Amino acid sequence: MNWTNPMRQGHRWLSIVFTATVVLNFAVRAIAPGEPSPWITYAPLPPLFLQLLSGLYLFALPYLGKRRGPSHA
């Protein structure tokens, strides 16, 4: 099975989720007085970690494809 297209689509959706959590984090800090709860502060980290993994996979694809030979173009 070819994982490239679903991985690219997942990476794109993760970037949307990450951006939304960062915007939420800034909005909560601007509106609410004091320190926000930790789950709001650390909410961007899980999608960021998943983006790191999927991004590294997508980055390595061209280099891994060269090892397979010309039949897998």
C-alpha positions in Angstrom: 0.0 0.0 0.0 1.2 3.5 -0.8 1.3 5.6 2.3 2.5 8.8 0.6 -0.9 10.4 -0.2 -2.6 9.7 3.2 0.5 10.9 5.0 0.6 14.1 3.1 -3.1 14.7 3.7 -2.7 13.9 7.4 0.3 16.3 7.6 -1.9 19.0 6.1 -4.7 18.4 8.6 -2.3 18.3 11.5 -1.0 21.7 10.5 -4.5 23.1 10.6 -5.1 21.6 14.0 -1.7 22.9 15.3 -2.5 26.4 14.0 -5.9 26.3 15.6 -4.5 25.3 19.0 -1.9 28.0 18.9 -4.5 30.6 18.0 -6.7 29.3 20.9 -3.7 29.5 23.2 -3.1 33.2 22.3 -6.8 34.0 22.5 -7.1 32.5 26.0 -4.0 34.3 27.2 -5.3 37.6 25.8 -8.8 37.3 27.2 -8.5 35.5 30.5 -6.5 37.1 33.4 -3.8 35.1 35.0 -2.2 31.9 34.0 -4.3 29.6 31.8 -4.7 25.9 32.6 -1.9 23.6 31.5 -4.1 21.7 29.0 -4.5 24.9 27.0 -0.8 25.7 27.3 0.3 22.3 26.2 -2.4 21.6 23.6 -0.3 22.5 20.6 2.4 19.9 21.5 0.7 16.6 20.4 -0.1 17.8 16.9 3.3 19.3 16.7 4.9 16.0 17.6 2.8 14.2 15.0 3.8 16.8 12.4 7.4 16.2 13.3 7.1 12.5 12.6 5.1 12.8 9.4 7.3 15.6 8.2 10.4 13.5 8.7 8.9 10.7 6.9 7.9 12.9 4.0 11.4 14.5 4.0 13.0 11.1 3.7 10.8 9.7 0.9 12.9 11.0 -2.0 16.0 9.6 -0.5 14.4 6.2 0.3 13.0 6.0 -3.2 16.4 6.2 -4.8 17.4 2.9 -3.1 14.4 1.1 -4.5 15.5 1.5 -8.1 13.9 2.9 -11.3 11.0 0.5 -11.3 9.2 2.4 -8.4 8.9 5.8 -10.0 
